[in-house]
Structure formats: structure tokens, C-alpha cells
């Protein structure tokens, strides 16, 4: 791409000096460069298509490597400590506990809604919460993550075992 820009600037200069018309393709390239804001320079902040493709391939290889390493999708494994924030019906937390063969001891799921409101709003939430608590996962209602330190306090108390599970 840099070569095209350099060649285009040279050709434009030659056409101006000679007084000959500039080709339509060169005019289109120059107009698109001006619209992009780079005007043919290589000091663009965005990445080239090649670099974007290479980055995508690198991320895909890392993802597949995590999947092959743990044998589980998305690289989750039972040894991870997982905090689920803003769960509605707690189905994602339950899917993690299920993925870990029913061991949800390292999963803590929180919801902004109070217990009664959440159970009324989501018909399956009561069964899901019971299943999570039976698997050893923590379920906490009424946790506002925008409140300073609220999430941190709940998470620290959970991981240290300072309050009873299932409460």
C-alpha cells in the first residue's frame, strides 16, 4: 500500500509538470485517501487488512489452544474462580456448574434484583438457584455493582467462606 501511495504522488507530480491529465483510477485513489484522512501517507492509526487477518488468526489459535488444553469450550475449567455479575435467571452460572460436572464451588453469581423480585421476574429462577446452591455455587441477590466496593466485599466474603453458602 505504501508503494502505491508513493507511486501515486510521483505520478501526480509528473502529470502536473507535464500538464497531462491524471488517470481516473489515480483520482479515485486520491479522493478516497483524502476522505479517509490519510491522503496517501502511511501514518494511519488503523491496521492493514493483512495485520487484521493475522491478529484474527492469532486469537483463533489461542482460543483453540485453550480449548484443546482444558477440553472445555471457551477455556473455562473447574479450577477457575468465576464471578458472574448481573445474572438475570442465573442460567449462565448453572451452565458453568453443569460444565464442571456439577461442581459449582468456584462459581459466585450475583444479581441486582432482590430475591423475591428476581424469582417473580424469571419463572425458572427458583429451580436454577436451587440447583446452583446444591452444586456448591454461591448466589447473591441485591448486589449493585455501581456501589463502591459492594461487589468486592461480597466476592471476598464468598471466597474466604465468611458467610454461609446458599444465603
MODELLER restraints for C-alpha pairs under 7 A, 6 or more apart:
rsr = mdl.restraints
at = mdl.atoms
rsr.add(forms.Gaussian(group=physical.xy_distance, feature=features.Distance(at['CA:2:A'], at['CA:42:A']), mean=6.25, stdev=0.5))
rsr.add(forms.Gaussian(group=physical.xy_distance, feature=features.Distance(at['CA:5:A'], at['CA:40:A']), mean=5.02, stdev=0.5))
rsr.add(forms.Gaussian(group=physical.xy_distance, feature=features.Distance(at['CA:5:A'], at['CA:41:A']), mean=6.94, stdev=0.5))
rsr.add(forms.Gaussian(group=physical.xy_distance, feature=features.Distance(at['CA:8:A'], at['CA:26:A']), mean=6.71, stdev=0.5))
rsr.add(forms.Gaussian(group=physical.xy_distance, feature=features.Distance(at['CA:12:A'], at['CA:22:A']), mean=6.74, stdev=0.5))
rsr.add(forms.Gaussian(group=physical.xy_distance, feature=features.Distance(at['CA:15:A'], at['CA:21:A']), mean=6.40, stdev=0.5))
rsr.add(forms.Gaussian(group=physical.xy_distance, feature=features.Distance(at['CA:15:A'], at['CA:22:A']), mean=6.15, stdev=0.5))
rsr.add(forms.Gaussian(group=physical.xy_distance, feature=features.Distance(at['CA:30:A'], at['CA:39:A']), mean=6.67, stdev=0.5))
rsr.add(forms.Gaussian(group=physical.xy_distance, feature=features.Distance(at['CA:33:A'], at['CA:39:A']), mean=4.34, stdev=0.5))
rsr.add(forms.Gaussian(group=physical.xy_distance, feature=features.Distance(at['CA:33:A'], at['CA:40:A']), mean=5.54, stdev=0.5))
rsr.add(forms.Gaussian(group=physical.xy_distance, feature=features.Distance(at['CA:38:A'], at['CA:44:A']), mean=6.22, stdev=0.5))
rsr.add(forms.Gaussian(group=physical.xy_distance, feature=features.Distance(at['CA:63:A'], at['CA:74:A']), mean=6.80, stdev=0.5))
rsr.add(forms.Gaussian(group=physical.xy_distance, feature=features.Distance(at['CA:66:A'], at['CA:75:A']), mean=4.86, stdev=0.5))
rsr.add(forms.Gaussian(group=physical.xy_distance, feature=features.Distance(at['CA:67:A'], at['CA:73:A']), mean=5.44, stdev=0.5))
rsr.add(forms.Gaussian(group=physical.xy_distance, feature=features.Distance(at['CA:67:A'], at['CA:74:A']), mean=6.08, stdev=0.5))
rsr.add(forms.Gaussian(group=physical.xy_distance, feature=features.Distance(at['CA:67:A'], at['CA:75:A']), mean=5.18, stdev=0.5))
rsr.add(forms.Gaussian(group=physical.xy_distance, feature=features.Distance(at['CA:70:A'], at['CA:77:A']), mean=6.41, stdev=0.5))
rsr.add(forms.Gaussian(group=physical.xy_distance, feature=features.Distance(at['CA:77:A'], at['CA:100:A']), mean=6.83, stdev=0.5))
rsr.add(forms.Gaussian(group=physical.xy_distance, feature=features.Distance(at['CA:78:A'], at['CA:100:A']), mean=5.40, stdev=0.5))
rsr.add(forms.Gaussian(group=physical.xy_distance, feature=features.Distance(at['CA:80:A'], at['CA:106:A']), mean=6.69, stdev=0.5))
rsr.add(forms.Gaussian(group=physical.xy_distance, feature=features.Distance(at['CA:81:A'], at['CA:106:A']), mean=4.89, stdev=0.5))
rsr.add(forms.Gaussian(group=physical.xy_distance, feature=features.Distance(at['CA:81:A'], at['CA:107:A']), mean=6.25, stdev=0.5))
rsr.add(forms.Gaussian(group=physical.xy_distance, feature=features.Distance(at['CA:82:A'], at['CA:106:A']), mean=6.11, stdev=0.5))
rsr.add(forms.Gaussian(group=physical.xy_distance, feature=features.Distance(at['CA:82:A'], at['CA:107:A']), mean=4.87, stdev=0.5))
rsr.add(forms.Gaussian(group=physical.xy_distance, feature=features.Distance(at['CA:82:A'], at['CA:108:A']), mean=6.33, stdev=0.5))
rsr.add(forms.Gaussian(group=physical.xy_distance, feature=features.Distance(at['CA:83:A'], at['CA:107:A']), mean=6.00, stdev=0.5))
rsr.add(forms.Gaussian(group=physical.xy_distance, feature=features.Distance(at['CA:83:A'], at['CA:108:A']), mean=4.91, stdev=0.5))
rsr.add(forms.Gaussian(group=physical.xy_distance, feature=features.Distance(at['CA:83:A'], at['CA:109:A']), mean=5.95, stdev=0.5))
rsr.add(forms.Gaussian(group=physical.xy_distance, feature=features.Distance(at['CA:84:A'], at['CA:93:A']), mean=6.69, stdev=0.5))
rsr.add(forms.Gaussian(group=physical.xy_distance, feature=features.Distance(at['CA:84:A'], at['CA:108:A']), mean=6.09, stdev=0.5))
rsr.add(forms.Gaussian(group=physical.xy_distance, feature=features.Distance(at['CA:84:A'], at['CA:109:A']), mean=4.52, stdev=0.5))
rsr.add(forms.Gaussian(group=physical.xy_distance, feature=features.Distance(at['CA:84:A'], at['CA:110:A']), mean=6.14, stdev=0.5))
rsr.add(forms.Gaussian(group=physical.xy_distance, feature=features.Distance(at['CA:85:A'], at['CA:109:A']), mean=6.14, stdev=0.5))
rsr.add(forms.Gaussian(group=physical.xy_distance, feature=features.Distance(at['CA:85:A'], at['CA:110:A']), mean=5.15, stdev=0.5))
rsr.add(forms.Gaussian(group=physical.xy_distance, feature=features.Distance(at['CA:85:A'], at['CA:111:A']), mean=6.54, stdev=0.5))
rsr.add(forms.Gaussian(group=physical.xy_distance, feature=features.Distance(at['CA:86:A'], at['CA:110:A']), mean=5.71, stdev=0.5))
rsr.add(forms.Gaussian(group=physical.xy_distance, feature=features.Distance(at['CA:86:A'], at['CA:111:A']), mean=4.57, stdev=0.5))
rsr.add(forms.Gaussian(group=physical.xy_distance, feature=features.Distance(at['CA:86:A'], at['CA:112:A']), mean=5.98, stdev=0.5))
rsr.add(forms.Gaussian(group=physical.xy_distance, feature=features.Distance(at['CA:87:A'], at['CA:109:A']), mean=6.54, stdev=0.5))
rsr.add(forms.Gaussian(group=physical.xy_distance, feature=features.Distance(at['CA:87:A'], at['CA:110:A']), mean=5.92, stdev=0.5))
rsr.add(forms.Gaussian(group=physical.xy_distance, feature=features.Distance(at['CA:87:A'], at['CA:111:A']), mean=5.03, stdev=0.5))
rsr.add(forms.Gaussian(group=physical.xy_distance, feature=features.Distance(at['CA:88:A'], at['CA:111:A']), mean=6.38, stdev=0.5))
rsr.add(forms.Gaussian(group=physical.xy_distance, feature=features.Distance(at['CA:89:A'], at['CA:122:A']), mean=5.80, stdev=0.5))
rsr.add(forms.Gaussian(group=physical.xy_distance, feature=features.Distance(at['CA:89:A'], at['CA:125:A']), mean=4.88, stdev=0.5))
rsr.add(forms.Gaussian(group=physical.xy_distance, feature=features.Distance(at['CA:90:A'], at['CA:109:A']), mean=6.97, stdev=0.5))
rsr.add(forms.Gaussian(group=physical.xy_distance, feature=features.Distance(at['CA:90:A'], at['CA:125:A']), mean=6.76, stdev=0.5))
rsr.add(forms.Gaussian(group=physical.xy_distance, feature=features.Distance(at['CA:90:A'], at['CA:128:A']), mean=6.51, stdev=0.5))
rsr.add(forms.Gaussian(group=physical.xy_distance, feature=features.Distance(at['CA:90:A'], at['CA:129:A']), mean=6.92, stdev=0.5))
rsr.add(forms.Gaussian(group=physical.xy_distance, feature=features.Distance(at['CA:91:A'], at['CA:128:A']), mean=6.71, stdev=0.5))
rsr.add(forms.Gaussian(group=physical.xy_distance, feature=features.Distance(at['CA:93:A'], at['CA:109:A']), mean=6.26, stdev=0.5))
rsr.add(forms.Gaussian(group=physical.xy_distance, feature=features.Distance(at['CA:94:A'], at['CA:128:A']), mean=6.76, stdev=0.5))
rsr.add(forms.Gaussian(group=physical.xy_distance, feature=features.Distance(at['CA:94:A'], at['CA:132:A']), mean=5.92, stdev=0.5))
rsr.add(forms.Gaussian(group=physical.xy_distance, feature=features.Distance(at['CA:97:A'], at['CA:103:A']), mean=5.54, stdev=0.5))
rsr.add(forms.Gaussian(group=physical.xy_distance, feature=features.Distance(at['CA:97:A'], at['CA:104:A']), mean=4.46, stdev=0.5))
rsr.add(forms.Gaussian(group=physical.xy_distance, feature=features.Distance(at['CA:97:A'], at['CA:135:A']), mean=6.99, stdev=0.5))
rsr.add(forms.Gaussian(group=physical.xy_distance, feature=features.Distance(at['CA:102:A'], at['CA:135:A']), mean=5.60, stdev=0.5))
rsr.add(forms.Gaussian(group=physical.xy_distance, feature=features.Distance(at['CA:103:A'], at['CA:135:A']), mean=5.31, stdev=0.5))
rsr.add(forms.Gaussian(group=physical.xy_distance, feature=features.Distance(at['CA:103:A'], at['CA:136:A']), mean=6.58, stdev=0.5))
rsr.add(forms.Gaussian(group=physical.xy_distance, feature=features.Distance(at['CA:104:A'], at['CA:132:A']), mean=6.88, stdev=0.5))
rsr.add(forms.Gaussian(group=physical.xy_distance, feature=features.Distance(at['CA:104:A'], at['CA:135:A']), mean=5.06, stdev=0.5))
rsr.add(forms.Gaussian(group=physical.xy_distance, feature=features.Distance(at['CA:104:A'], at['CA:136:A']), mean=5.08, stdev=0.5))
rsr.add(forms.Gaussian(group=physical.xy_distance, feature=features.Distance(at['CA:104:A'], at['CA:137:A']), mean=4.40, stdev=0.5))
rsr.add(forms.Gaussian(group=physical.xy_distance, feature=features.Distance(at['CA:105:A'], at['CA:135:A']), mean=6.82, stdev=0.5))
rsr.add(forms.Gaussian(group=physical.xy_distance, feature=features.Distance(at['CA:105:A'], at['CA:136:A']), mean=4.54, stdev=0.5))
rsr.add(forms.Gaussian(group=physical.xy_distance, feature=features.Distance(at['CA:105:A'], at['CA:137:A']), mean=4.78, stdev=0.5))
rsr.add(forms.Gaussian(group=physical.xy_distance, feature=features.Distance(at['CA:106:A'], at['CA:137:A']), mean=6.52, stdev=0.5))
rsr.add(forms.Gaussian(group=physical.xy_distance, feature=features.Distance(at['CA:107:A'], at['CA:137:A']), mean=5.06, stdev=0.5))
rsr.add(forms.Gaussian(group=physical.xy_distance, feature=features.Distance(at['CA:107:A'], at['CA:138:A']), mean=6.26, stdev=0.5))
rsr.add(forms.Gaussian(group=physical.xy_distance, feature=features.Distance(at['CA:108:A'], at['CA:137:A']), mean=5.79, stdev=0.5))
rsr.add(forms.Gaussian(group=physical.xy_distance, feature=features.Distance(at['CA:108:A'], at['CA:138:A']), mean=4.42, stdev=0.5))
rsr.add(forms.Gaussian(group=physical.xy_distance, feature=features.Distance(at['CA:108:A'], at['CA:139:A']), mean=5.94, stdev=0.5))
rsr.add(forms.Gaussian(group=physical.xy_distance, feature=features.Distance(at['CA:109:A'], at['CA:138:A']), mean=6.04, stdev=0.5))
rsr.add(forms.Gaussian(group=physical.xy_distance, feature=features.Distance(at['CA:109:A'], at['CA:139:A']), mean=4.94, stdev=0.5))
rsr.add(forms.Gaussian(group=physical.xy_distance, feature=features.Distance(at['CA:109:A'], at['CA:140:A']), mean=6.32, stdev=0.5))
rsr.add(forms.Gaussian(group=physical.xy_distance, feature=features.Distance(at['CA:110:A'], at['CA:139:A']), mean=5.86, stdev=0.5))
rsr.add(forms.Gaussian(group=physical.xy_distance, feature=features.Distance(at['CA:110:A'], at['CA:140:A']), mean=4.71, stdev=0.5))
rsr.add(forms.Gaussian(group=physical.xy_distance, feature=features.Distance(at['CA:110:A'], at['CA:141:A']), mean=5.78, stdev=0.5))
rsr.add(forms.Gaussian(group=physical.xy_distance, feature=features.Distance(at['CA:110:A'], at['CA:143:A']), mean=6.31, stdev=0.5))
rsr.add(forms.Gaussian(group=physical.xy_distance, feature=features.Distance(at['CA:111:A'], at['CA:140:A']), mean=6.39, stdev=0.5))
rsr.add(forms.Gaussian(group=physical.xy_distance, feature=features.Distance(at['CA:111:A'], at['CA:141:A']), mean=4.88, stdev=0.5))
rsr.add(forms.Gaussian(group=physical.xy_distance, feature=features.Distance(at['CA:111:A'], at['CA:142:A']), mean=5.91, stdev=0.5))
rsr.add(forms.Gaussian(group=physical.xy_distance, feature=features.Distance(at['CA:111:A'], at['CA:143:A']), mean=5.83, stdev=0.5))
rsr.add(forms.Gaussian(group=physical.xy_distance, feature=features.Distance(at['CA:112:A'], at['CA:141:A']), mean=6.15, stdev=0.5))
rsr.add(forms.Gaussian(group=physical.xy_distance, feature=features.Distance(at['CA:112:A'], at['CA:142:A']), mean=4.57, stdev=0.5))
rsr.add(forms.Gaussian(group=physical.xy_distance, feature=features.Distance(at['CA:112:A'], at['CA:143:A']), mean=4.87, stdev=0.5))
rsr.add(forms.Gaussian(group=physical.xy_distance, feature=features.Distance(at['CA:112:A'], at['CA:144:A']), mean=5.37, stdev=0.5))
rsr.add(forms.Gaussian(group=physical.xy_distance, feature=features.Distance(at['CA:113:A'], at['CA:141:A']), mean=5.96, stdev=0.5))
rsr.add(forms.Gaussian(group=physical.xy_distance, feature=features.Distance(at['CA:113:A'], at['CA:142:A']), mean=5.01, stdev=0.5))
rsr.add(forms.Gaussian(group=physical.xy_distance, feature=features.Distance(at['CA:114:A'], at['CA:141:A']), mean=5.17, stdev=0.5))
rsr.add(forms.Gaussian(group=physical.xy_distance, feature=features.Distance(at['CA:114:A'], at['CA:142:A']), mean=4.61, stdev=0.5))
rsr.add(forms.Gaussian(group=physical.xy_distance, feature=features.Distance(at['CA:115:A'], at['CA:141:A']), mean=5.54, stdev=0.5))
rsr.add(forms.Gaussian(group=physical.xy_distance, feature=features.Distance(at['CA:119:A'], at['CA:125:A']), mean=5.47, stdev=0.5))
rsr.add(forms.Gaussian(group=physical.xy_distance, feature=features.Distance(at['CA:119:A'], at['CA:126:A']), mean=5.87, stdev=0.5))
rsr.add(forms.Gaussian(group=physical.xy_distance, feature=features.Distance(at['CA:133:A'], at['CA:166:A']), mean=5.36, stdev=0.5))
rsr.add(forms.Gaussian(group=physical.xy_distance, feature=features.Distance(at['CA:138:A'], at['CA:165:A']), mean=6.16, stdev=0.5))
rsr.add(forms.Gaussian(group=physical.xy_distance, feature=features.Distance(at['CA:138:A'], at['CA:166:A']), mean=6.17, stdev=0.5))
rsr.add(forms.Gaussian(group=physical.xy_distance, feature=features.Distance(at['CA:139:A'], at['CA:166:A']), mean=6.55, stdev=0.5))
rsr.add(forms.Gaussian(group=physical.xy_distance, feature=features.Distance(at['CA:143:A'], at['CA:150:A']), mean=6.80, stdev=0.5))
rsr.add(forms.Gaussian(group=physical.xy_distance, feature=features.Distance(at['CA:143:A'], at['CA:151:A']), mean=6.70, stdev=0.5))
rsr.add(forms.Gaussian(group=physical.xy_distance, feature=features.Distance(at['CA:144:A'], at['CA:150:A']), mean=6.71, stdev=0.5))
rsr.add(forms.Gaussian(group=physical.xy_distance, feature=features.Distance(at['CA:145:A'], at['CA:151:A']), mean=5.53, stdev=0.5))
rsr.add(forms.Gaussian(group=physical.xy_distance, feature=features.Distance(at['CA:157:A'], at['CA:163:A']), mean=6.61, stdev=0.5))
